[in-house]
Amino acid sequence: MARNRNICLKDFEVVDWQVAVQTYGNNHATLIGLIVSWWNRRAKSNRVLEAGPSIGNFRNKKRGQCDALLYDANGPAVVLEVEGYKFPWILRKLGKCLTSRLERLSSVHTGVLVAYEYGPGEGISVKKLSDFATKFTKRFPGKKLIVITVNKSINERLEKGNWLKSHPYYRCVISSINGYEFVAGRLAGQKKFHESKVCELEKV
């Protein structure tokens, strides 16, 4: 199980990102499914809890649930968030899961945020995400954060009359997917998983 305990950005190269590229809309469910599928294929003993347990409490409303909690043979290992907005808040929630005092979460060592745009230029600030991830991993050097950004562009080649042209939301297609790995207060790795100019499903 050592490979589950040493997850790095390179491991995400085998995620079938093309599935997301061929999907219109916000991709939320697709992206969760891709990471879950990737994790369970890594080892027969791996399991996934979807969604993860709540952190915090109901009284002060400072609670939240992750999209999925990824288990290996030793227990919870990775917390997953897939989100299209409020990225700083989502990273803070990831941080709470990674540093939770709950015994059932004590084995979690890595947080993964897949941040996607609803539309082109809708606000993924890599700098802001990087600043938070750097500070967090410096404060908690035993924890790792992996941030994957999904950027979009307008597909101008949709046929005239295509129903997808009715709203910009549906005309957006994935243009690039990039990954960043943060460890011990520094950017430890950076990778480009996908880059394209137009979607292959132009005649949907």
C-alpha angles and dihedrals in degrees: 000000000000093000091060090053093052102048113167137177092262090065090068092063089086094056107114094243091166088075090063092043089059092052126092125209127033097329091214099134092037093054093049090049092050094053092044091050091047092051097048091049091056094072137358090232093057118109137179131219111205115219106015125233120284119261124206120014142281097244099066093029089229094130138106145167126231119229092244142353113215117214131199126186090284097052135263110005111160133030116209130204124179112187143160100200144014090047097169090052091048091051090051089052089051088051091053091052092049093050099035118142090215109117092222090062098041094103095055108116107164135049121201123196119187103193115191133182121237087209139354114299093005097144121282101156106193089188094058092045090047093049092053095043092049094050093044096050090045090056093044105031092175091065130075131207124201117191121193118188123203112199126191142204135189115267101226093178098073111127119259110269093022107148090225088071090067093090133018089231091069095041092061117105131182112269101174143002119201133179134209128189122203123194132165095351099313143087100259099178145001130195140175111223099178142004128176141150102214136020121251092226097071095141100050 
